[in-house]
Amino acid sequence: MKEGLITGVCPCDKCEHIQLCKEQEWACRPFASFVWSNYYYETAVKIPCRGTFNKIFNVNDNKELKDYLHKFKEESEDNPKGNEGK
């Protein structure tokens, strides 16, 4: 197992943004990774936005979410670039 990899635990459980995300329908990249693969990295930056939420919940085809997450597997987990909303 890779260092800092957390499996089976939602990144929202101890997140300071949880209430705002619920109210605004926002999500972050670690949550998207958890939804898709049941893991995230503890060092991943949590920048919630509507675009990520929409990729998770408002898309009929999971291809957009899968492509979005695959893009970040190729980059460093601590690089927040690309977590903008639409």
C-alpha positions in Angstrom: 0.0 0.0 0.0 1.3 3.5 -0.9 2.2 5.8 2.0 -0.6 8.2 2.9 -3.3 6.1 1.1 -6.5 5.9 3.0 -9.1 3.3 2.0 -12.7 2.7 3.1 -12.9 6.0 5.0 -14.7 9.0 3.6 -12.5 12.2 3.4 -15.5 14.2 4.5 -15.7 12.6 7.9 -13.2 15.0 9.6 -13.2 17.8 7.0 -13.7 21.4 7.9 -15.7 22.0 4.7 -18.4 19.3 5.2 -21.3 21.5 6.1 -20.5 24.1 3.4 -20.3 21.2 0.8 -23.7 19.9 1.9 -25.3 23.3 1.7 -23.7 24.4 -1.6 -23.5 21.0 -3.3 -19.8 21.1 -3.6 -17.2 18.3 -3.6 -13.4 18.0 -3.8 -11.0 15.8 -5.6 -10.4 13.5 -2.6 -14.1 12.9 -2.3 -14.4 12.2 -6.0 -11.5 9.7 -5.7 -13.3 8.0 -2.7 -16.6 7.7 -4.6 -14.9 6.2 -7.7 -12.2 4.1 -6.1 -12.8 3.9 -2.3 -9.5 5.6 -1.5 -7.8 9.0 -1.4 -4.5 10.4 -0.2 -4.3 12.0 3.2 -2.1 14.8 1.7 -4.5 15.6 -1.1 -5.7 19.2 -1.1 -9.4 19.6 -0.4 -10.7 22.4 -2.6 -14.5 21.8 -2.9 -16.3 23.2 -5.9 -19.5 22.8 -7.8 -17.7 21.4 -10.9 -16.4 18.4 -9.0 -19.8 17.8 -7.5 -21.4 17.8 -10.9 -18.9 15.4 -12.3 -19.8 13.0 -9.5 -23.6 13.4 -9.2 -25.0 15.1 -12.2 -23.5 13.1 -15.1 -25.3 10.1 -16.6 -22.0 8.7 -17.9 -19.2 8.1 -15.5 -16.6 8.6 -18.2 -16.2 12.3 -17.4 -15.5 11.5 -13.7 -13.2 8.6 -14.6 -11.2 10.9 -17.1 -11.1 13.7 -14.5 -9.7 11.4 -11.8 -7.3 9.6 -14.2 -5.8 13.0 -15.0 -4.9 13.6 -11.4 -3.3 10.2 -10.9 -0.7 11.3 -13.4 0.0 14.5 -11.4 1.1 14.9 -7.8 -1.7 14.5 -5.2 -0.7 17.7 -3.5 -1.0 19.8 -6.6 -4.5 21.5 -6.5 -4.3 22.7 -10.2 -7.3 21.7 -12.2 -9.9 21.5 -9.3 -11.8 24.4 -10.7 -15.6 24.3 -11.3 -17.3 24.7 -14.7 
